[in-house]
Amino acid sequence: MFAQALPELGEAFALIFQPAQIMYLLGGVLLGLSIGVLPGLGGIAGLALVLPFMYGMDPVAGLALMVGLIAVIPTSDTFSSVLLGIPGSSASQATVLDGFPLAKQGHAARALSAAFTSSLFGGLFGAFILTFIILAARPLILAFGLPEMLMITVLGLSVVAILAGRVPLKGVVAAGLGVMVGTVGSAPAGGSLRMSSYDLPYLVDGLQLVIVGLGIYAIPEITSLLRRDRPIAEGGSLGDGWSQGVSDWWRNKWLSLRCAVIGVVVGIIPGLGGSVVDWLAYGSAVQTAKDRSMFGKGDIRGVIAPESSNNAKEGGGLVPTLIFGIPGSGSMAIFLGGLALLNMTPGPQMVRNNLDITYTIVWSLALANIFGAGLCILLSNQIAKLTTIRFTILAPFLFMLIGFAAFQSRQSALDLAALVAIGIFGILLRRFDYSRPAFLIGFVLSTQTEIFVNQAVQIAGARFRRSAEAGWDYILSPITIGLLILTVISVVVGIRASKNIRENMDAPAVSKTAPAIFLGAITLYLVVSIFDAWGVGRLQDKIFPLTVGIVTLVGAVVLLIRMAMKPATDDVFIDLEKGEDGEAPHGLWSTLAWFGSLVVLTFVFGYIIALVLFLVAFFRSRGRFGWKTTLFSTAIGLAFIMGLAALLGRDFPPGYLQTLIDLPWPLT
């Protein structure tokens, strides 16, 4: 094996270090940095941008461009997670929990440099492991059948115990809600409609992750910061420099190594990838820490762990992609399309006959990580200065970007309406201290969990009809049992540690009314969902939402009973509006109304005209700018968003006006 691999590895290095290939790789890195910094856009959008240029390109050059872009997205998306509290992509959600509090404390540069150093290590580790595993990975992949994939998905859901906060049952309810929202639309098995109808076609395909992610995290955090009308970093100081972040990584190098291993292992399993790996790494960091009191408040280990894993995951994700042609994630699915345009067919034949090209992909990934992390570390101190700018200046541009990014999920103006609705729900989850990460985990894993359950039950049923022994052998494989034990340990240790993990440090509980009304609304939704699932004709399509709905409803009822029995000072009545949020200079709903007005104006006039009206009104009224500054800032915003749309080949949301008049781009 090694005798065959070493000469091919030498040829790969000879290809990679040609000046032309280095240029294409750097081009991909720079493009990935530009896209990754923008919240809501990610590797899928970036790869979609470069696909048209793949025709006729030299295969190695095309690979360098795509791999450079893929490698740096999980690094550059850290900027928005740390500086703005908005996950840059699904792979950087856990980074928000501790990275954003560090930025607010004035340690943005430290958090960023620790994240980039961890990302660099994770990316190099993933490439190193992939080099040696690529010839021996086939038995490992084949060992994971449906029961094993179902159990590792359940393990991902078990991290909810770690993210539950002061009241663990709230985390369970939040995760159950996420799963239930994930079941909205047509069932994956039989196509039965759940909580949707063809009268409203938008819901038939369910809600998109980019909409839910932006609504649950971006809208609440932007609204909260805008209400206070001050810089993200309280004192306006950047605090520790990038050297401190590197030192932090070195002190926690074994944690980084362990999380990189988690990233590679999870990346190898198709379908999981970025949606769960950062939470598994974060959970591992909390479970093994002696002092857990600072997690969720600004613990640097909460940045190092997920960032080490999400870059290593890219190396792992290439294993099923290259060996079997099975994409490990959404970005890998686009990557497969790019390989097809370069006349390459991933699979055992590629590993057997074109091992040099395979290793070129692997070590281009490693080199791109070095370039990307190096650039990010050099720029982190400058970009971190965003945290010292008055947030009222940044907020309208963030609303502008979020609206544009949300529209790209389906190219439907209803994406914006869905974003507002989920944003309001995210604000309420944050206000009443329900775990938003738990909700997101439930939503992300909902569809694949249902698919795994249905398929595993079908196959297990056929095995049991043959013989009981064959059925049990299928279900209780050594890997399944090991994952089950790991899940139980995760739940037990996580519940013990959960009281130390708090998204919100100061959480007053002085009133029963508002928290009880919100929980009552959740309970009502669950009741309606259960009745809706009960009415589905096909058993395979109803059993999953029915089971999850009943379990979540039981949790909500237990919380209601606790509310009835406990005094108003109990943690179950936490309401952030009774604390620092309520003391903000601006009201919650009047602040959110600004984004609502942008959406309403978009439905009437289309996005660009609505954006002009929104920016001018916002800068004049809320920003208290003069007319010159207002018009200049509006022009900057319009130029940026139109340049971005032209570069990506995207349109803007149309309005009622566009149905009456045929307008040119960008007013279409």
N, C-alpha and C positions, 0 to 999 in steps of 0.2 A: 504493500500500500504506500509506504513512505518512499520507496524507490521510484514508484510511478509519479508521486505527487511532487517531489522536489524539483525535477527538471521543468515540470509544467509551471510551478510557482516562480521559477527563475524567468521563464518566458513572460509570465504575467507582469512581473516587475519591469522587465524590459519594455513592454508595451505601455505601462502606466506612466513611466518617467520620460516618455517622449514629450518634447516641448508643446506640441499641438494638443496632446491629451491633457496635459496639465492646464492649458488654457481653457479647454472645454470644461474640465472639472471645476476650475475657479469660476467660470461663467455660471455653472449650475449652482455652486455654493452662494454666489452673490445673489442670484435669482431667488434661491431658497431663503436667504436671509431677509430679502425684501418682502417676500410673501409671508414668511413665518412671523414677522413682527406684527402683522395685521391680524387682530383677533377675528376668528370665524373662518378665515381662509386657511388652507393647510396644504399638505402634500398632494391631496387629490386635485385641488385647483391648480397648483403649480405644475404638476405633471400633465394635466390637461392642456396647459398653456404650451408646453414644449412638444407635445405629440405631433402637431402638424409639421414640425421641422425635422422629424425623424426620417421622412422619406428621402432616400438617396444618400443619407449620411453614412460615413464610415462607421461600421458597427462599434468599434472600440470608442470612437469619439462620441457617438450617440449614447453609449453606455455611460461614459464619463459625465456627460451633461445630466442625464437622468439620475445617476447615483449621487452626484454632487448635490442635486436638489433634495433628494430623499434624505440624505444623511444629515443635513443641517436644519431641516424643519423642526425636529424635536429639540434642537438647541435654541434656535431663534425664537420659538414660540414662548420661551421662558420670559421674554421681555414683558409681554402684556400680562402674564400670570403674576409676576412679581410687582411690576410698577403700577398696574391698573386693577389688579384683583379679578381679571377676566381671563379664563383659560384660553390660551392661544389655540389649542386644539384639544381633542379628547385625551391626548397623552400627557397633558400638563395640568390636569384638573387638581391633582393632589398637591402640586407645588403651590397653589394659591393659599392653602391652609396656613402655611408658615411663611412663605415668601412675601405675601402681601402685608402681613403684620410687621415683618422686618422692614419693609419699605416705609410703612407709616411711622416706624420708630426712627427713621433716618439711616437705616443700614441697607439701603437698596443696592449699593455697589458691592457690598460684602455678600449679599444674598445672590446677586447675579454671578459674581466671579466663582462662588462656591458651586453654583448650578452648572456653569460652563465647564469648570474643571471636572466635575462629576460626569457631565455629558461626554467630555473628551475621553475620560477613562472608560466609561461604559461602551462608547463606540469602538474604541480600540480593543477592548476585551471581547466584544461581540465578534469582531472580525478575526481575532486570534483564535477563538474557540471554533468559529465557522470553518477556518482553514483546516482544522484537524477533524472536525465532525462530518464534513461534507461527504466523505467517502463511506462513513459508517452510520450515517443518519437514517438510512432506509429502515433498518429494524426498529429504531426508536419511534419513527413516525407510524409504522404499521402496528406498533404495540398499543397505540391510542385508538381504541374503538369508540363507539357511541357512549357506553357507560362511563368510560374514563373521561371523555370530553364533557359529559354531563356533570361529573363530580368536580372537575376543575372549574366549571362554571359555578357550581354551588359554592365552591371554595371562595370564588370571587364575591358571591353574595354574602358569605359569612363575614366578610370584612365589615359589613354593616355594624356588627357588634362593636367594632373598634371606633366607628365614626358616630355612634349613637349619642354621645354627649352625656349630660347630667341624668337624663331619663332614658335608659336604654330602649324602653318600649316605644318611645317616640321615633327612634331610629328604625325599628322594625316597621312601624306604620308608614314612615317616609319611604322606605325601600319597597314595601308592598304597593304603595301608591305609584311609585315609579314603574313597577312591573305592570300594574293595571293600565297606566297611561300608555305603556309600550304595547299593550294588546289591542288598542283602539285601531280599527280598520279591518281589513280582510285577514282571516286566519291563514297561517302559512300552510297548513295541511289541506284543508278542504275549501278555503276561500270564503267561508261564512263571514258575514259582516257583524262586527261587534262595536257597540257604541258609535255607530256611523250608519249612513245610508247613501244611496245613489242620488238622493236629492241634494246632498252636499258632497260632491265627488272629492273635494279636498281631503276629507278624513278617511276615504276608502283606503288610501295607501299608508295611513298612519302619520304620526308626526315625525319630522326629521331631527336627527341628533343635533345638527347645527342650530336649529330653532330652539330646541329644549335647552341646550347648553348655554346659549346666549341669554335666554329668558331666565333661567334659574340663577345664573351667576352675574352676567354682565349688567342687566337692567337693575337689579337690586343694588349692586355695588356702586354703579355710576350715580344712581338716584341718591344713595346715602351720602356719597362724597359731595355731590352737587348741593345738597341741602345745607351742608356746613360751610360751603363757600370759602375753602382754604386749601393750601397745598396738601398733597397726599402725605408727604413727610411732615409731621407736625412742626418740627423746629426749622424746617427748610434746610437742614444740613444733610449732606450725603453720608456722613459718618465714616465708617471703616472703608478702606480702599480695597482694590482687588487682591492685594497680597494677603489681607486678612482672610478672605474667602478661600484662597488656596491653602492657607494654614489650617482652616477649619476642615477642609477636605482631607488633608494629611492626617489630622487627629482622628478622623472617622473613616480611614481608608478601608478597614475591615468591613464596616457597614456598607461602604460603597461596593466592595467586592461581592458581598453577599447579595446585594440588590441587583448587581450586574448579572449574577448567575440566575436570579429570578427572572430578569428581563430576557435572557437568552432562552430559558426553558419555556416561558410563556409565549415568546415570539415564535417558537418552533411549532406551537399548536395552532393550526389554522382557525381564524375567526375570532380569537381573543385579542391578541396584540395590544394596541394602544388603549383600548377601551377599559382594560382592567389592570394592566401591568403596574401602573403607577400606584394604584390603591393597594395592591398586594405588597409592593415594596414599602409603602408608607406604613401599612399595618405591621409588617415585619419589624420595622424600625421601632415602632411603639411597643410592640410585645417584648422586644429584647432589651429595651432601655431600662436602666435602673431608676433614673429620675424622669418621670413622664409629665411633670407638672407644667412644662413650658410648651408642649405640643399643642398646636392650634393657636398659640399666642406669639410665636416668633422663634421657634427652635430651629437652628440651622440644620439639624439632622433631618427635619421634615422637608428640607429642600434637597439635601444630598441624596437621600434614599430614592425618591421618585425620578430624579434627573439621571441617576446612575442607571436605573432600570430601563427608562424609555428609549435611550439611545442604544443600549445593548439589545433591546428588543428588535431593532431593525436588522441586526445581524442574524438573530434567530429567525426572523420572519422570512429571510432569504432561503432558509433550508427547505420548507415545503414548496416555496415559489420556484426554486431552481431544480429541485429533485423531482417533484411531482407535477409542477405546473398548477399547484393549488395556492391561490393568494392567501397570505397570512393576514392581510388587512386590506382596507379599501385602497390605500396608496399602492400596495403591491398588485392589486387587480389592474390598476392603470399601468403599472410597470410592465406587467405581462403584455398589455396591448402595445407598449413601446417596443418590447423585444420582438413581437410579431412583425412590426413595421421594419425592424432591422434584419428580418429573415432569420430569426433565431427561434427555436422551439425548445423551451425549458422542459426538462424531464431527465430520466435516467440516461437517455442517449447523449444529452448535452454534457452531463458529468463524465460519461464514459469517453466520448469522442472529442469534446472541446473543453477539456479541463483547464487549459490556459485561459480561455475566455471566462470560465466560471470563476477562476481565481482573480482575474482582472476585475470582475464585479466586486468580489469580496474586499480586495485591498484598495480599490477606488473608494469604497465606503470608508475604510479606515483613514485614508489620506484626506478625504473630504471632511471627516470629523476633526482632523488636526487643523485644517484651514479654517473651518467654521468656528470651532471653539476659540482658536487664536484670535480671529477677527472680533468675535464677541467679547472676549476678555479685554482686548485693546480698547473697544468702544464702550464697554459697560459703564465706565466712570462718566463718560459724556452723556450717554443715553439716560443714565440714572438721574440726570439733572431735570428730567421731565417731572420728577416728584416734587420739585421745588416751585413749579409753576402753579399759579392759582388755578384750581380745578375748573372754575367757571369758564376759563379759556379753552380747556381741553374737552369738556363735556359735549358741546354741540358737534365737534368733529368725531367724537366717539359714537354719538347717536347716528351720525351720518354713515360711518363705516359699518356699524351694526345693522342698520337698515339695508345697506347695499349687500352685505354678506348674507343676511337672512334671505333675501330675494333670490340669491344664487342657488338655494337648495332645490327649488322647483320652478323657478322663473314665474311665480304666481304672486300677484299683489296680496293674496290672502296669507302669504308667508308673514307679512308685516302685521296683519291682524292677529295671527297666531302668536307672533312674538310678543305683542302687547299683553295678550291674555296670559301667556305663560310667565311673562315678566311680573305681572300682578301676583300670580301664584307664588313665584319665587320670592317676591318681597314679603308676602305673608309667611312663607316658610321661615325666612330669616327672622322676621319680627317675633314669631312665637317659638323660635329656637328648635325647629325641626331640622334634622340633618339633611342639608341639600346634597352633599356628596352621596349619602345613602340613597336619596331619590334618584340621582343620576346613575348610580350603579344598577339599581333596579331597572331603570328604563333601558340602559345600554344592553343589559344581559337578557332582557325579557324575551325577545324574539328567538334568539338562538337557544335559550333554555327550553322554550316550548318545542322547538324543532327537535332538539336532542331527546326530550322526554317522549314525544310522539314516536320517533323512530326507534328509540331504545325499547319502548313498550311493545311495539310491533314485532321487533326481532326477538325480544325475550319471550313473547307469547308463543311465537313459532317454535322456539327452542324448548319451552316447557311442554308443548304439545308432543314433542318428540320424546322427551324424558325430563324428569325433575333434575337429574344430575347435569344434563346439558344446559338447562336454564340457569341453574345456580352458578355453574362454571362461567357462563357468559357474564352474569351480573357481578359476581364476587371475584374478579381478577385481583392479583396482588397489587396492581397499580390502583385499582378502585378502592380497595381496603386501605391502602396507605393514604390516599387522598381523603377518605372518610375520617380516618384518625386525625389527620392534619386539620380538617375542618372543625372537628369537635374541639381540638386543642385551641384553635383560633378563636372559636366562640367563647370558650371558658376564660382564656387569658384576656380576650378583648373586652368582655363585660367587666372584668376586674379593673382594666385600665381605662375604660370609657369615661369614667367620671373626671379624669384628668385632661380629656380632650375637649376643648371648648372653642367653637368658632367665635364666640363672643365672650370676652373676658368679664365684662360687667353686665349682668342680666337681672334686672329687677323683676320682682313678682309681687305686685301690690293690688291687683284687680282680677276678679274672676270672669267678668263679662266677655271681653273681647276674645281671650283664649278659648273660652267655652263655645262661643259662636263659631269660631274657626274650626274647632274640632267637630262641632255638630255638622258643619258643611261638608267636611271630609267624610264623616260617617254616612251622611245622606248620599254622597256620590258613590260610596262603596255599596250601599244598599241598591241603588239604581243599577250599578254595574253588575251586581250579582243577579238581579232579576233579568237584566238584558242577556247575560251569559246563559241563564237557565232557559231562556226562550230560543236559544240556538238549536237547530234541529240535529246537527251532526255531533255525535258524542266526542269525537276527537278534537273538535273545534271549541267545545264548551268546557271540557273538564279542567283545562289549565287555568283560565281566568276565574272559573268557579271556585277552584281550590284556593288559589292565591287570594281571591276576594274575600272568602270566608275567614281565612286566617288573619288577614289584615283587619277585617271588620271586628273580629274578636279582640284584637289588640286595641282598636279604637274604642270599643265599648269598655274595656278594662280601664283605659285612660279616663273615660267619662265618669266611671265609678270613682276613680281616685279623685277626680275634680270635685265630685259631690261630697266626698268624705274629708278632704284635706282643707286647711285654711288657705287664704289668698296668698300667703307668703311661701307656699310650697313651690318647688322648681317646676312643677307641671304648668304653673300659671305664668311663666316667664313672658314678658312683653317688653321688647326693647323700646317701644314708644314711651314707656314710663321712665326711661333713663336718659342716656346721652342723646339718642336719636330724637326724642321728644323735645329736647332743649335746643335743637338746631334752629338757626334763624329762619329757615324756610320750611313750609309744610311738606309732608310726604306726597299727598295726592296732587297738590299744585305743581310740585316739581316733576312728577311723572307725567302730568298733563302736557308738558312741553314735548315729550316724545310722542305722546298720543296725538298732539296737534300735527306733528310731522306726518304721521300715518294717515290721518284724516285728510290733510291737504294733498297727500299723494294719491289717494283714491279719487280726488276731484280733479287735480291738475297734472298728475304725473310726478315722478320723483324729482326731477331737476327743478321745475318751477316751484314745487313745494319746498325744496331745499333752500332756494333763494329766499322765499318768504320766511321760512323758519329761522335761517341764520341771521337775517337782518333783524327780525323781531327779537330774537334771543340776545344778540349782542347789544342791541339798543336798550332793551328792557331789563334783562337779568344781568348782563355784563356791564351795563352803564357805560358803554363806549360812545365816543363821538362818532359823527357820521363818516369821517375819513377812515378811522380805524375799523368801523363796522364794515364799510364797503370793501376795504382791503382784505380783511379777514374772510369775508364771504367769497371774494374772488379767489383767495388761496384755497379755500375748501373746495370750491367748484372745479378749479384747475386740477387739484389732486384727484378727486373722485372721477372726473372725466378721463384724465390720463390713465388712471388705473383700469377703468372699464375698457378703454381703447386697447390697452396693452393685453388685457385678458380676453378681449373679444366678447364682452358682456353687454347686455342691454340693461336699461333701468326700468323699474316698475311703472307701467302705464296707469293712467287714470281715466275718468269719465270723459275728459276733454279729448283724449286721443281716439275715442270712439266717434267723436263728432268731426274732428279735423285731422287730416293726414299731415303730421308734422315730421320734420327731418330729425335724424339723430343729433344730439342726445335727448331730444324732447319726445321721442317716440314712446 
